[in-house]
């Protein structure tokens, strides 16, 4: 007989499923984007289309162009996780047009997520450094314990 989960159990499972598995190979794109969105929210760059433009501009020179659907899925994850919330504001210079901005709902959750991702980025960086050194004989001059 199939086990029926309560709403609370389903929510807890979803939250656990979103946690980064530290035994994974590399950081997933969505986790990477969520990290930048949290930082951009801290810097007050707060609405969806602006987030999209800024992220694309930020990574253009590195050959990475995140697509809009992945950016919005990441943003929706942050809303679902209770880290960000939406606020509608009237667009400056208009009578009726509104813009949806994002702000922190739970800054402590955001900080915990950033701390987790920093550890993961350091782990991924060490893994890439090892691959470069082992396969090309080049040291990237970063040490395993440094961030």
C-alpha angles and dihedrals in degrees: 000000000000117000114241114219124213120234090255091052091049091051092048091049091051091051091049091047089056093053112105114255104226092205090064121113101242139352112280120245094242093052089049092051093046090054091054092045091055090050092047090051088053087053091049096247090136121160131082103246091042090051089053094050094045094048092049091048092046095056102031094101089052094055095249122125112175112211121238095244092056091047092051092044088053091048091050090050089056089051092047091047090055093242097114134025133198124244123186117218132177111257112248113258095019134094101212112010115106132197125206112229128188128225136166118284093176115016092181091058088050091052092048090051092050091049091051092049093048089058090048094048090051090051092049091047091054090049092052091045089054092050092051093047095044096045103032103025091236124130117215089205093234117127123224095243098043125092 
